[in-house]
Amino acid sequence: MIFKIHLVIQFILMVVALSCFDLSKLDKVSFRNDIPGQKVEIFVGDNLFTCLIYPGNLEKQSLYPIMSASGKIITRGYPLNPRPYERADAPHQLGLWFNYGNVNGLDFWNNSDLVPADQKSRYGSIKFRKILSQNSKSGELKVSSAWVDFNGNVLLNEETSYIFGGTSNSRSIIYTAVLRAVQTVTFHESKEGMLAIRMDRAFEEPAKKPAKLIDANGIASETPTINNDGLNGIYHNANGFVGADVWGKRSSWVSLRAKKDGELISITIFDNKQNLNYPAWWHTRGYGLFAVNNLGGREFDQKASEVKIVLKPGQILTLKYKIVIAGDLSDKEINKIARNFK
């Protein structure tokens, strides 16, 4: 009798759970490897969601481009595929990536092919190694890479897990980086990190100062101008801060929303409760840089305690984040996602 009651209770709980989150609405994730093109294409249902790109001439791997459920591109095209009136700046800010601005004194964040040869020794690169696994059932892609200095010496080995998901009107990515030290590695405070997206121009705030833009022919203009057509992005965080006030604040999540081609789209990044220095600081700029940073410390807030992470050989640092691309989510809906992000 007790066993039967237990089964009934389990059934009721299962029905309640499914009514809150209908698994049947989740679309299938699939992967298509393009080895000559040095990329993995990720599909949700029949639609391309994003690509993991790892060409040898890039200083890090990246998810690029990223699309909403309706197929609208939410990431900037420049520098690989510039679109008219985009900002022609910061070529290292491409798609969605993970790195940091001060690791053993090396700058992994700002490295690109535009860094002069005589300055390259000050920068680090993240070298793609191999695809470890792909699982369409769980939507997980695992890859390995190495953080190296100018001479190719390995500082850290990284195992990265991307879990992709989506429905008819949303997309999601859970990004987990496991960094294992090969030599003694020190992460010093830097505002330039860690998980970041460079957004499409629709998600920028209207500019107040001229900038170099891509012209109608896809060429970077040398004459700074202002073009605010279609720019309507606005940030807000879990603590009620809005716009420029979000920068440097600690928060469990930040959401950026804008209308693109008449559709309201929100991109929300969540810090994980298990991450070091949760809740993280946020490096959010009106020109479209959207980044979460758990190690910035006094670079964001002079009153913060010093952050200095030292890993001995074999020690690991794990960081986990979630990105949700949807419509106009309410704070109540966002907070529910945050609570369930384990």
N, C-alpha and C positions, 0 to 999 in steps of 0.2 A: 504493500500500500504506500509506504513512504517513497519507494522507488518510483511508483507511478506519479505521485505528486511532484517529485523532483523533475520528472520528464515533462510534465505539464508546465511547470514554472520555466524550464529551459525553453520550451516552445514559445511561451508568451514573450519571454525576453528576446527571442530571435525575431519574432514578428514585429515587436516594437523597434528593434534595431534596424530592421529592413525598411520599416516605414519612414525612419529618419534618414536613411542613407541607402537608396535603391541601387544595389550593385549591378542590376540589369541595365542601368543607364550609363555605366562606364563603357567607353568605346575601347576596342582592342588596340594595343600598342604593337607596332611592328618596326623592324629595323632593316635597312638596306645598306649593305656595305659597298662603298665605292672606293676600292683600294687605289686605283690610278689617280682618282681625284682627291685622295687623302681626306676622306670624310665618311661619316656614318649618317644616313638620313633617317629621321625618326618620324613615323607616321602615327596619327591617332585616327582610327578608322581608316578611311581612304585618303585623308588629308595630311599633307606635310605639316608637321609642327615646327621642327627645327632641324639643324644639322650640327653634329659635332665635327668641327673642322680642325685639322692638325697638319697643315702644310709645313714643310721644313723651313720655309722662309719667315714664318711667324715666330714670335718669341714666347708663345704660350698657346695652348689649345683654347677653343672658344665654342660656345653655342651660337651659331650665326647662319642665317637670320632666325628670328623667333616670330611666330605668327599667332594671332588670336584664333579662337575657334571659328570665326567667320572668315579667316584667311587674310586678315589685315596684318601687315608687317609692323611690329612694335619696336624694332631696333633700328638704329641709324644705319644707313648704307655705307657711308664713308668709313674707311678709305677704300674698301674693296669694290663696292658698287655704289658710288656716290649718286645721290638723287638731288634734283634742283633745290637750291636754297637751304641745303643743310650747312651746318657749320663745318668749315674745313680746319679742324683743330684736333689735337690730341689723337694721333693715329693709333696709339696703343689702346684706345678705348673702343673695343670692337665686340659687339654682341654681348654675351654674358660670359664672364671669366672669373677666375679666382687666383689672386696672388697678393703680394705685399710690397711695401715701399722701402723697408729697411730690415734686411736679413743678413746678419754679419756685416753690416755696412753696405751691402749691395742693394741696388734699386731694381726690384723685379717688376714694379708697377709701370714705370715710364719707358721701358725698353721698347724700341721699334726700329725699323730699318732706316729711320731718319736720324738716329743718333750718330754723330760723327765718329769715324773710326778711331780717332785718338782719345775718345771718351768711353768707348765700349767696355773697357775693363772695370768701370764703376757699376756696371749693370749685370743682372742675372737673367737667366732664361729658364723656361720650363719646357723640357724636351719630352715630347710624346714617345712612349715606349711601345705599348701594344694594347690591343683589346683583350681584356681578361675573360669577359663573359657577356652574353646577351640573353635576356629572358623575356619573351613577349608576354608570358602569362602575368608576370609581376611588373612588367614595364621597365625592368632594370637593365642598365648598361654599366659595366664596370671597365675601367681602363687604368693603366699605370703610366706614370711619368716621373721625371727626375728634375729637381731644382739644381741647376748647375751654374758655376761661375764662368767667366769669360774663357777660361782655359779648359772648360769641360769637367772640372772637378765637381763631384756630386756632394751637395750639402744635405739634401733631403730626398727621399723617395716618397712619392705620393700615390696612394690608391684612391681613386675617385669613383663614387657611386652616384649615378643619375637615375632617379626613379621618375619616369614620365607617366602622366595620366591625363584623362580628359573626358568630357561629356559633350553633348551637342552644343553647349554654350560656355564651356570653361576649359582651361588647360592648367596643368600643375607640374612642377618639378621639385623633387626633394634632392638636394645636393649634399653629399657627405664627403669630406676630404679627410683622409687619414694620412698625416705627415709623420714619417719615421726618419729620425736624424741618422745620417751616415757619419758625420763628424759633429763636434760640438757646435751647436747652432744657437744664436741669440736673436730673438725678435725684439727689436727696439721700437719705441713708440713712433708711429707714423699715421698720419691721417689718410694715407693712400693705401687703402685696402678695404675689404678683403674680397667678398663676393660682390660683384658689380655688374650693372647693365648700363649700356649707353643707349638711350632711348631715341626713338623716332622724333622728328621735330615737332609733331603735334603735341607731344608731352612736355615740351619746354615751356617755361614761363615767358611771357612777352619780354623782349630784350629792351634795356635802357641805353646800352652802349653799342656802337657799331662793331661788327665782327667780320672776318673773312668768310664768305659764303661760297657754296658751289653755285655757278651760274646755270642758266637754262640749258646750256650745252654740256653740263656735267663737268665743267672745268673750274678749279678753285680760282676765285677772283683775288687779285692783289689789292683791291680797293675795299676797305672795310665799309659795310653798309648795315642798315637795319631793315629787316623784313619780318614783320610779326604776323603775317597772314597765316591763320590756322593754328597759331601757338596758343594753347589754353590749358596747359598742365598745371596741376596743383597738388602738392604733397600734404599729407596730414598723418599724425602718428597716434599711438594708443593713448597718449596723455593729453590730447587736444591741441597740440601745437600745429600750426598751419604754415605753409609756404616756406619762406626763408628761415623761419624760426625753428624748423625741424632740424636743420643742420647742427651737428655736434651734440644733440640731445640724446639721452639714453631712452630706449623704448623697446618693447617686445616685438613691435611691428611698425612698419611704415607703408602707407598706401599712396600711390600716384595715380591720378585719374585724369582723363581728357577725352574729348570727342575727336574721333578721327573719321573723316568721311561720313559724318552724321551719326556714328555709333559711339556710345559712351563705353569706354574700356577702362578698367582699373587693373593695376599691377601692384600686388602686395607682397612684400618680402617679410618673412617671419624668422626671428632668431629663435634658436632652440634652448629650452630651459637647462639642458645639460652642458651648453657651451660655456667656456671660460668667460668670466666677466659679464654674464647675462644680467640684465639686458644690455645689448650692444650699443655703441655709439653709431651715428649715421652720417655718412658723407653724401649729402644730397645737394645737388646744385641745380639752379634754375635752367642751365643750358642742357640738361638732360642726363647728367651723371647721377646714378642711383646706386648707392653702395652701403653695405652693412659691415661694420668693423668692430671686432671684439678686442683689439689690442691698441687702439688709438690713444686712450688715456688722456694725458695732459695736452696732446696735440689738439684735442677738442675742448677740454675743460681744464684750465690751469689749477683748479682746486681738486682735481682728481688725484688719486694715489698713483704713484709711478707704476707703469706696466713694463715689465722686463721678463720675457719668457726665455729660459735657457733649457735646451734639450741636449742631454748627453747622448752619445752614440747608442742607438737602439731604442731610445725613448720616443714616445709618440705624442702628437697633438691632434685631436679630432675635433672638427667643427662641422656643424650640420645646419642647413637652412632650408626653408621652403618658399617657393615662388608660386603664386596663384594669379592667373590671368583670367578675368571674368568681366561681368558687367558692373553695375553700380552697387557693389556690396555695401550693406550697412555696417556700422561699427559692431553691432550685435552679432552679425554673421561673421565678421572678421575675428572677433574675440572668440567665437565658438571654434573656428578653425585653429586659432592659437592654442586654446585649451587642449585640443585633441592632437596637437603636434608633439608626439612623443620622441 
